[in-house]
């Protein structure tokens, strides 16, 4: 096994130009012991705010009117699950957006305001909000057009993924796993290479993200070993895999919570792209995938069995076999919206499996539509 490379990097100052919250203040309804309102705007997903009950609100605010059109809510592990929420223009008390379940990227009509409020209307217990990011433009669907900026907006821009690939801003040679704590911004450079590009399960990852960490603006060269490992909850933002190899990313955290894949893309895989071995939820938005077996697979024969959930929204998939594979006997769910599939022969959107103990192979049960496990309507899928 290769030795780990330990890197301690500050959050790049350039990100302040994108995340408007970093330049603002914060307040809210209440705060649990040991938490702070300011934790939602410190660019550190290892800290968080939590209300002292299952409901409450937190706000970001500015000294002068600021134009905002999207927000990103990043939850820390260990908190309650959000059942319903709303986003408010706190200047006027008007509702900008509402939703159910744990939100990720929230887009709304561009609004000039001094205070924006995220309100938790119901939850299983007190949620933990690690970051309440705000942006002047963007949304859940990054452009897949080329970008060489060292710190593009975390959603990569706006618009539906087109399948174009980003330009590299340079090359970085690594000889072992890069351990990420906090935020690692790669400046759109290509990091290369470890492993042999095969499906060998014993390969090391190129990046290993600690609980609450963020990996962003990185291109993974080929071969990329076992891609990226998330040890707890993590955010993978505007990350591109030139060659998927074994898996693009593996989500290993067992403390609950939600991990996010926001933007980016991957190509040239033969099996899974995102492998979910732990528990909790993986949210994938604005992603482009070309030439792979599955976009997402909940592990069906890992050493520990968990209930797992995936949310997939606004993705472009080319030459794939399956969008998501889940284990219905363990209560897995897949919520799938706004998917475009091209150049694929009879692709399965939501594949149901029977999960089994390690050492056996899960059995395929068939495709599901609009049921308790496969939460997807045929109208949400566009074929080209």
N, C-alpha and C positions, 0 to 999 in steps of 0.2 A: 504494500500500500504506500502511496506517495505521502511525503511529509506535508503537513498543512502550512500554508503561508498566512501568517497573521498580519492583517492590515488594519490600522486604526485611522480612519479618515473622518474629518469634520464634514458636516453637511455643507455643500458648496453654497457660497453666498449668492451665486447666480440664481439659485432657486427662488430667492426672495422676489425676483421679478415676475415669477410665475404664480406662486402660491400667495395670494393677497393676504391671507390670514397672518402670515409671518410679520407683517408690518402693522397689524392691528392689536386690539386688546381683546379681552374675553370676560364674560360674566355668565351667570346662570341662576337657576332656581335653588339649588342646594348642592352640596358636595360631600361625598362620603369621606370618612376619616382617612387622611393620608393622600387624598387626591386634590387636584387643583384645576380651576378653569383654564389657567394658562397652559396646562399640559396638552390641550387640544390644538395649540398653535406653536409648538416648540420644535417641529420637524423631527420629533423623536417618538417613534412608535413603541418605545419601551416604557413610556409614561402615559398616564391616562387620567381622564375625569370620569367620575361615576356619581350619579345622584345618590342621596341617602335613602331612596326608595326605588321601586320598580319604574316609576315615571319621573319626569323632570325635563328640564331643557338647559341647553348651553348655547351661548351666543358668541359670535365674533363681531367686533365693532371697530369703527374707524372715526377719526376726528373730523373728516370731511366726507362728502358723498362719494361713494366708490361704485363703479359699475361691475356687477357680478352676473354671470349667466350659468355657472355650474358649481357644484360643491361635491367634495369627495369625503365620505364618512368611513374612517378606518377604525375597526373595533379591535380591542386587545382581548386576548384569551382570558378565560376564567370568569367572565361576566355573564349576565343573563341574555337570553335571546330576545331581540326586539320583535314584537308582533305587529305594531303599527306606529307610524310616525308622520310628522308633517314639517315642512320647511316654511318659515314665516319671514316676511318683510316686517321687521320689528318696528320700523318707523311708523308704519300705517296699521300694523296688525293683520295685514292681508296674507292669505295662504298662497305660496308660490308653487308648492308641490306636496303631494301626500303619497303614502304607500304602505304596503304591508311587508312584513319580513325584514331582514337586515338589509339596509340600503348600501350601495357602493357609490357609484357616480350618479348624481342627481342633476339633470339639466332642466333649465327653465328659461322663460323669456328674459332677455337681458334687462336688468333692473338697476337703477341708481339708488343706493341706500347707504345709511350709516351703520345699520345693525342688522345682522342676519341670524336667525334663531333656528336651531334644530331641536324639535320637541319630540320626546318619546311619550307616546300616548298609552302604550301598554307593552309589557315585557314579562318574561317568566320570572325575572329578578333584576336587580340593578345592573344594567349593561355597563360596559367599560368602553368609553370613546377615546381612542388613542390620538386621533387627528381629525380635525374639522377643517379641511382644506377648501379654499375658495379660489375661483378663477374667473377672469374677465371673459374668456372664451373657451371653447372646448366642449367636452361632454364625455360620454362613455365610449366613443368610437374614434380612436386616433386615426389620422391619415397614415397610410402605408407608403406614402411617397418618401423620397429620399430626404434625409435630414443629417446635417453634420454639426449642428449646434451642440455644444457640450452640455447644455441644460435646457432642452425643449420642455414645453409644458408637460406635466406628468401624464396627461392623456394623449400626448403626441400630436394634438391638434384636433380638428373636428372633421366630420364627414365619414362616409362609409368606407371601410377598407377596400382598396383597389387591387392589391396584389403586387404593387411595386415594392422594391427592396431598398432599404436605406444605404447611403454611402458610408464607408468607414472613414473615421477621422484619424486613423493610424493603427498601429499594431502593438500589442503588449504580449510578450512571451512569458508564459508561466510554466512551472515544472511540477506543480502540485496544487492541491485544493486551496482556494482562497477563502478564508473565513471572514464572514461579513457580520459586523455588529453595528447597529445604528443604520446609517444610510451610506451606501456605496454608489457613487455616480461615476460611470465609466466614460463619460464624455463622448459616447458613440464610437469608441475605439473597439477594435476586434481583439479579443483575448483568446489565445491559442497556446498550446493544445495539450491534452492528455487523453489517454485511452487509445483504443484501436478502431473506434467507429462501429463496433459490432453490437450485438444484443447481449453480450456477456454481462451477467448480473453482478459480477464482482468488481466492476470498474468504480473508481473514485469519481465524485462530482467535481466539476470545475469550480463551482461556488457553493459554499455551505452557509446558509443564512440563519443566524441565531434568532431566537424568539423575539418577535416584534421588529425585526430588521427589514430593510428595504434595499433591493437591488434594482438599479435603473440605468437607462441609457447605455446598454452594453450589447455588443454583438459577440456571440460565441462562435469561434472558428471551428474548423473540422480537423481532427476528431475532437469531440467535446466530452468524452468519458460518459458519466451518468448525469451530465447536464448540471442542474441546480437542485440542491436539497434544502427544503425548508424544515428546520428542526422544530419550530413551534408554529405560530401564525406569522405570516410574512406578506410583503407586497413586492410583486415583480412587475415593474413598470417600464414599458418601452424597451423590452429586451427581445433580441432577435437571435434565432438559432440557424446558422447556415446549414447545419446538418444535425438532425435530431439524435442520431446514434441510438443509444439504449433508450433513454427517456429524456424529454426536454427538461422536465422538473418533476420532483417527487415531494409530496406533502406528507410529512411524517409526524406532525404535532398531535399529541393526544390530550391536550388540555381544552378542547373545544374552541370556539371562536371561528373567525372567518379569515381566510387567506385570499389575496387578490392578485389576479393577473390582469393588468390594465394596459391594453395596447400591445404592440410588438407583433412578432410572427415567428413561424418555424417552417422548415421544409426538409424534405428528403428523409422521411422516417419509414419504418416498416411495420411498427406495431403501435404502441401508445405514445401520446405526446405528453399529457399530464397524468401522472400516476398518483392516486390518493391512497396512502397506506395508513394514515392516522385517522382521526375522527374530525368532527366539525364540518365546516363548509368551505368549498373552493368557489370563488366567484371569478368568472372569465368574461371580460368585455372588450370589444373593439379589437379582437385578435384575428390575424390572418394565418391560415395553415394550408400548406400545399404538399401533397404526397405523403400521406401517413395512414395508418390503420384507423386509429381512434383519436379524437380530440381529448377525451377524458375517460379514465377507467378507475372506478372504485375497486380496490384490490379484492379479489374473490377468493384468495387462498393465502393470505398473510398469516404470520404466526399468531396475531391477535385479530379478532373479529370486532368491527365497530359499525355503528350506524353512520353513514356518510351522506353528505348532500352537495350538490353542485348547482350553481346558477350560471347559465350561459346566455349572453345577450349580445346582439349585434356583432356577429362574427362572419367572416368569409372563409369558406372551406372549399378547397379544390382537390380533387382526386383523393377522396377519403372513403373509408368503408363504414364508419360509424361515428356519430357525433358524441354520444355518451353511453357508457356501459355501467350499469348499477346492479346491486345485489338486493333483490326485492325481499328475500327471506330475512334480511337484517334491517329492513325498514329504510333503505336508501331512497332518496328522491333526486330527481333531475328536473329543474325548472328551466325551460328552454324557450327563448323568444328571439325574434328577428335574426334568423339564420339564413344565409345564402350558400347553396351548395352547387358547385359546377364540376363538370367533367368527371362525374362519379356514376358508376353503374349500380343502380338499386341500393343506395346507401341506407343504412339503418339510422334513424334519428335517436331513438331511446331504446337501447337494448337491455333486456332483463336477463339476469343471471341468477342462479342459485349458488350463493357463496358456500365454500366448503373449508375444511381444516387444511392447514399447510401440508403439502405432500400429495394432495389430490387436485384435480382440475375442476373448476366450476362448470356447471352445465348451463347451456344457453336455453332460455325459456321462450324467447320470442320478443317481438317489438311491442312497445306500449304507446298508447296515445291518450292524452287527456284523462288520466286516471290518478289514483292516489300516489303512485310512484313516479310515473312519467307525466309531468305537468307541462304538456306541450300540445298545442293545437296545430292541425295541418296548415292553417292559415298563417302560422308563424314561420313556415319554411318556404323559401323560394328556390326553385331549381332552374339552373341555366345549363 
